[in-house]
Amino acid sequence: MRKVKTLGLLGTGVIGGGWAARALHFGIDVIAADVKPEMEEWIRGAVANAEPALARLTFAPLPPKGKLSFTTDLSAMASAADFIQENIPEQLPLKQRVLAEVSRHAEADVIIASSTSGLTPTDLQRDMRAPERFCVAHPFNPVYLLPLVELVGGDKTAPATIEAAAEFFTYIGMHALRVRREVPGHLTDRLQEAIWREILHMVNEGVATTGELDESIIYGPGLRWAAMGTNLIYHLAGGETGMRHMLAQFGPALKWPWTKLEAPELTEKLIDRMVEGTQQQAAGRSIRELERLRDNYLVAIQQVLRQFDIGAGSTLRALEERLYKDAGAGTGAAKACGEIPPRFNTVVRPEWVDYNGHMSDFMYGHVFGEAMDAIYRSVGVDAAYRKKGRMFYTVESHARHLGEAKVSEPLYVTTQILALDDKRLHAFLRVYRGRDDALIATGEQMHLHVDTAKAKAVAMDPSLRAKLGSIQQAQASLPVPEEAGKPVGSRAQG
């Protein structure tokens, strides 16, 4: 299968907009195709709405953003795409007809995947040309933040299709779950449906409101599920002997008539209860407001899980390792930027903002540190290097604050190596506000190369010294900043 540079979207609803935002963010061009011309404005708005959350997901260097184009000509999209993701309504005859038509215009080595939440790939690929390149790739809303994608092959799907699709989705930061065999509803939706049916029964019978039932999840099992699924949680519940003891102790309860497999009749009374309950929970907040709230906590949760290398945090960590590797190899962001070292880009997170409404002073130190880490990674000072007992320590730091940055504002940092010897690196950093390129802070730092086991400065490896020296040499024509080496209170202007 071909390298994916352009993603074609067949349909541009909520899921299509999510696919577009994720792909564009990680440097993939997107051609969005929809028979309704008005969907161009919608999908561009969806991408813009997703960007603030995506910008906060990782500090790792990103490639230049992909370009979004729109067409109402499905065949034109199919002939130009390297990978096609279908997102049209869940109607089997409609999907079969459109997928068959698109497959006649796409090259035979272009994978065509469906976002269907329940239809089987064997049914969907029935009339397609080259059906062996078709699979289900079922994502979860919001696609741009939730990493799970279920990959399901049909009777005619080639194993290589699943593997190539998994490689592409992993590249854009997703967790590709290969489903062993096709079943209606795949895996996750079948589990969600079981909970959904019980919710409808309990609301219908007046046992609880929608809000109370949501509380029963978000304050309890939902917190556990973010990192450990039901099976591992129940394994823990069994104590030292794990799942065997858990099933012996609690297994008999499975025979009790607690749950109901059949869904209740969707009467007008039940529908009204569901609508009234969720409207009360929304408390007057718009869908867009709730989406932003959801996006903010999803970013925060994944960053916390990243520290423990578990669940979606493992996926985020793996994505970052690939991004740093690409940057260190001179591809992606490092190659495209044209600067040596490349700019470090970030965005002001909500938790960085203080009571004055702008970024707190101590967070500038965090940004300086992240910018220096990006440079060190680019020359090979990474996790593997640290395991050898070597690292750079900051021994002196001086910051100047010249402007303000508010929540969600993009920032970028440039770094200039002023001096370098066997043990020391003297750097000058400038923080700019992305919207107007205003210089808002500078940082001057002295770093020592340290043997972490002995806690003493040692000479760096000649190869590392040479790589840092090449950056210094490339910057040799830059003037020494006027404010470099100035004491606190200096009137030098940035």
N, C-alpha and C positions, 0 to 999 in steps of 0.2 A: 504494500500500500504506500501511497505517496506521502511526502512530508506535508503537513498541513500548514499552509500560510494564510489561506482564506477559508473561513467557515460560512457556508450557505445556510440560511435559516428559512425553512418552509413554514411560514406562519409566524406571526409576531405578537401573540398575546402576552400574558403575564410570564409564562415560561420562556417564550421566545425572547422577551426583553431581558430576562435574567441570563440566558445564554449569551446574548449580545454583550451585556455588561461585563461578564466574566472573561469572555474571549478577548474583547478589546483591551481590557486592563492588563492582560498578559501578552499583548503584542500581536494578536491574531486579527487580521482584517475580517470584517463581517459584511456579507451581502444579505440583507434582509428582504425577503420576498413575501408579498401579501397581495391578494387580489383587491383589497380595499386601500385606495391611495391615502386615505386619512390616517392609516396606521403608521405612516412615516413619522408624523408628529408625535404619535403616541410612543413609539419605540425610542425615539431620541429623548423624550422626556423620562422614560423609564431608565435609560442609561445614565442620564444626568442625576436622577434621584438616587441611584445606587452608588455613584462615585464617592461621596463623602465616607461611606462605610468601608468601601474597598480600599480607599487611600489609607485607612488606619489599620488595615489587617496585618501588614508586615512592613518592617523597615528595610527589608532586603532590596537590593537594586533591581529595578524593573526595566524591561525593554521599552522602547518607545511604544506608546499606545497604538493599537490598531486603528484603521480607518473604517468608518461605518458608511455604507451606501444602501440605498433602498430602490427596489424595483417592483413593479406589478407583473413583470414577465417572469414566470416561474422557470421557463426553459432557459432564459438568459442567466438566471442565478445558477441553475444546475450545470450549465456548461462552463461556468467560471470558477466554481467552488472546488476545494480539495477535500472537503468533508461536508456532508449535508445533515442537518438536524431538523427533523420534522416535528412541528408543534401545532398541527391543525386540530379541530374539534374531535372528540372521542366518538366518532361514528365510523364503524368498520367499512361500509361500502365507500364512503368518502375518502378515507385514508387509502384504501386499496386502489381506487381510481387515480388519485393524485400521485401516490408513490410510484405506481406503474408508469405514469406519464413522465414524471421527473427522471426516472431511471433510464428512459430512452434518450435523454439529453446529457446525462452525466457520464463521464468516462468510466470505463469498467473497473478501474482501480480506485474509484472514489467511494468511500464508505457512505452508506445512507443509514442513518439511525433514527429511531422514533422515540419521542418522549412519552409515549403512551403509558398511562398509569395502570392499565389492566388488560389490554388486548394482547394476544399472543403473537410472536414474530412469525410463526408458520402461517397464520392467517393473513398477516400484513404483507408478506413477501410473495404471496401466491402468484400475482400477475406481473411481477417485476422482471426487467431485463437484468441479468447477472445477479440473481437473488442471493448468491453466496456472499456478497458484500453487504448484506443487510443485517441489522441487529436492533434490538431494543436498547436504548440508553435512557433509563428513567431517572430524572433528577428530582430534587425536592426544593420547594419554594421557601426562601429566595435562592435561586440557582447560583447567584453570584457570591453567596456566603456559605451555604450548606454544601459540604464537599461530596456527599454521597451521590453516586450514580450507579444504578443497577444495570448490569450488562447481561442481556439474555439473547441467546441464539435460537433460531428456528430450525426446522428439519433441513433446510438447504443452506444454512449459514456455515461458512468455512471457519474453522478454529482460528485461522490467521486473522480473520475479521475482528473477533473478540479481542485478540491480543493487540492488534493495531489500534483499535478503539480505546483500549485501556491505556495504551502508551500516550495517546493524544490527550485523554482526559486527565491523566496524571500530570502531563506537562502544564495544563492550566489549573493545577492545584486541587484536583479532585481525588476522592477515594473510589477506585473502580471495584465494585463488588460483583464478581462473576457468579451469576446464578446458575446452579448446576443443571437445572432443566426447566423448561417453560411451564408455568402454571398461571392461570388467570389471576391478575393482581400482583404477580411477582412475589416478593417477600414482604417488604415493609408495609405496603398498603393492606395486605392481608392482616397483619398485626394491628395496624391502625383501625381497620374496619371492626375488629373484635371490640376494641375500646369504644368505638363510635356507636356500635349497636347498644352496648350497655348504657352509654350516656343517654341515648334516645329513650330506652326503657325507663330509666330512673327519672328523667324529666317528665315523661308521659304519665308515670304513676305518682308524681308529686313527691318523690323521695328526696329530691334535691333540685336546686336551680343550676343553670349553666355555670354561674360564677362559683358556686360551692363545689361543683365537680371539678372545675379547673383548679381551684385551690387545693383539692385533694391530690392533684398531680404536681403542681409547681412548688409546693412546700415540702413535698416528700419524695416519691419515686422519680419525679422529673429531674431533680438535682442529681440523683444517682445515675440516671440514664445518660446524662451528658458525657460520662466517662466510662461507665460499665453498663453493659446491657443486662436484661432480666436474668439471663442464665448465669452469668458470673456473680451477680448480686445474690442470687439464690444459693450459689455454691458457697458464698461467704456465710449465708444464714445457717448453713449446716455445721458450722464450727470446724474443728480440726479434720473431721472426716468428710467435709464438703457436701457435694450434691447427694451422695448416697444417704447420708443421715437426714438431709433436708427432705428428700422424697419419702423416706421411711416415716418421718415425723408428721409432715404436712400433706403427704400424698393422699391420705383418706379424705381430706377436705375436697378433693377434686370431684368426689361423688356427691357432695352436697349440692342442693339446687340453688346455688348462688347466682349463676349467670344464665343468660338466655341466648341461644345461638341465633334464633330468628329475630330479625328487626321488627319493631312494632309498625303498625300502619301509620303512615304519615298523614294524620288527620289535620284539619285546619286548626284544631285546638292545640295539637302538639307543635305544629309549625309556629303558631303565635307564641307559644311558650319559649321556643328556641330563639325566635327573633327578639322578643322582649328581654330575655335574659342576656343575650349578647349585646344588645343596645345599652343595657344598664352597665355592663362591663366596660363598654367603650367610653361611657361617661362623656359623650359629646365630642370625643376626639375623632378627627377624620381618619380615613384609611391611610392617607399619606403620613399623618402624625404617628399612627400606630406602626406603620412600616418602619419609620425612622427609629422609633423606640425599640422595635424588634431587632433592627440591624445593629444598633449600638450594643445591645446586650449580647448578641451573637458574636460580635467581634471580641468583646471583653472575655466571654467564656472561652473562646478558642485560644486567646492569648494566655489565659490562665492554664488551660490544658496543655499548651505548648511547653510550659515549664516542666510539666511532669511527663512529657512525651507519651501521652495516652489519648485515645479517641481521636477526635478531630484535630487535637493539638499535634498529634504525630504527623498527620497529613500536612498541616501548616509548616511544621518543622522540616519535613522532607522537601516541600516546595522551596523553602528558604535556602536549604542546602544547595538545591539545583540552581537557584538564582545567583547565589554567591559564587558558585563554581563557574557559571557562565560569565559572570562579571570578571572573575579572576583570569579567565582564559581569553579575555578581550572580546567577548561576544556580548550580545544583549545591550544592557544599559551602558556598559563601559565603552564598547565600540561606538555606539551611536552618539554618545555625548560629545566626543571630540575634545574633551578636556583631560588633562593628566594631573592628578587623578580625576575621575569623573565627579560630577556634582553628586552630593548625597541629598536625596529628596525625602521629605516627610510632610506630615500635616499635623496641625495642632489638635490634639485629642481633648475631649471634654474634661477628662480628669486632670489635664495640665493647667486648666484655667482657674485663677484664684478669685477672691471676692471683688477684685477690681475689674473683672470681666475680660482679662487678657492673660496670656501665658505667664505663669509664675516664674520668678527669677531662677529658682533652683532647677527648673526643667531645662533651662538652657545648657546646664552642665550635662544633662542626659543627652541632649541633641549633639553636643560636641563629642561626647563619648561614642555615640552611635556612628557619627561621621568618621571618627578615627578608626573604629572597628571595621568599617567598610573598607578603608584603605588597607588596614592590616590584612584583612581577608584576601584582598586582591593580590597581595604579595606572598600569600601562603601562611599567614599567622591565623590559623583556624583552630577548631577543636582538636584536631590531630596534633597540631603543633603544641598546644597547651598540655596535652597528655605527656609530652616529652619533658615537661617541667620548665618551659620557657614562656615568657610573656613580657609585654610592655606594661609598666606601671606609670601612672601619672604622678609626678612628684611636685609639680608646681602648675598652678592655673590662675589666669587672670581674665576676667570677663568684663566687657563694657556693654551697657544696654542703651541703645540709641532710638528704639522705636517700639511699637506694640504689635502683637499678633493675637488675633481673636480665635475663638473655637472654629475648627474646620478649615482655617486658612492654610493653604499650602506654603511650605517653606523649602528653601534649598540652601545647602551649605557648600562653600568652596574651601579647599584646604591647600595651604602653601607650606612646603617644607623649607624652613629658614636655615637650618643647620643640621648636620648629621655627622656622627662619628661612630666608633665601634660600639659604644654603649648608650649613646644619647640621641634623641630626636627632638628637635625644636620646631613646633608647628604653629601656624597662625590660621585661624578659621574665621570665616565671615558667614553670618546667617542673613539671608535675604527673604523678604516676603514675596511670595510668588505672584500675587495679583498686580503688584506695581514695581517689582524689583527693588524695593527700598531696603537699604542696609539697616537692619534692626539690632544687630549685636555682633560683637567680635569676641574671639577667645584666643588666648595665647597660652600654649602649654609646653611643658618640658616632660618628656617621657624617658624612662630608663628601661633598658633591656635587662630582665631579671631572671635569675635561677630561682624558681618559686620554692624549691625544696630547701635551699640554703638561705633564701630571703636576702640575696645580695646581687648587686649589678654584675653582669658578665657580658663579655663581647658576643655580639650576635654572629650567626653563621655568615661566612663570606657571601654565600648566594643570596641571603636575605638582605645583607648590606648592599649588594649590587642592585637588587630590584628597587630598594628604596632610593638608592643613589640615582637610578635612571629617572625616577620621578623628580628628584631634586634638580637633576641636570636639565630636564625638559622645562622646568620652571625658572631656569637661570636668568632669563631675560626679564622676569617680573621684578619690579622695584620692591625693596624692603618696605613693608608698611610703616608709615610715619609714626603710628602709635605703638609699634612693637617695642617692648622693653620699657614703656613708660610706667611710672608709678601710679597708684590710685590717686585720683584727683587731677590727672593730667588734662590739659585743655586741648590736646591733639584731637582733631576731628577725623571720623571714619569716612 
